[in-house]
Amino acid sequence: MVEALICGQDWLRSKPIPIDVQEAIDEVEKYEEIALELSGTTEQV
């Protein structure tokens, strides 16, 4: 119980992490292309 409270306290005190949504989307698309190449298919998801 104490460990859960400490983890919750740490989470609440942490600073927000800025996320660049467009950069994240670009990365996902890049990994999707790599997965398609590795699977040997040419279909787009």
C-alpha positions in Angstrom: 0.0 0.0 0.0 2.8 2.4 0.9 4.6 1.7 -2.4 1.4 2.5 -4.3 1.0 5.7 -2.5 4.6 6.7 -3.2 4.2 5.9 -6.9 1.0 7.9 -7.0 2.7 10.9 -5.3 5.6 10.7 -7.7 3.2 10.6 -10.7 1.2 13.6 -9.4 4.4 15.7 -8.8 6.0 14.9 -12.1 6.2 17.5 -14.9 4.2 17.0 -18.0 6.1 15.7 -21.0 5.5 17.7 -24.1 4.6 15.5 -27.1 4.8 16.5 -30.7 1.8 14.7 -32.2 2.9 15.1 -35.8 6.3 13.7 -35.0 4.7 10.7 -33.3 2.4 10.1 -36.3 5.4 10.2 -38.6 7.2 7.7 -36.5 4.3 5.3 -36.5 4.0 5.6 -40.3 7.7 4.8 -40.6 7.4 1.7 -38.4 4.3 0.6 -40.4 6.3 0.8 -43.6 9.1 -1.2 -42.1 6.7 -3.8 -40.9 5.2 -4.1 -44.3 8.6 -4.5 -45.9 9.5 -7.2 -43.4 6.3 -9.1 -43.9 6.7 -9.1 -47.6 3.4 -7.5 -48.4 2.8 -4.3 -50.4 -0.6 -3.4 -49.1 -1.1 -0.1 -47.3 -2.7 -0.2 -43.8 
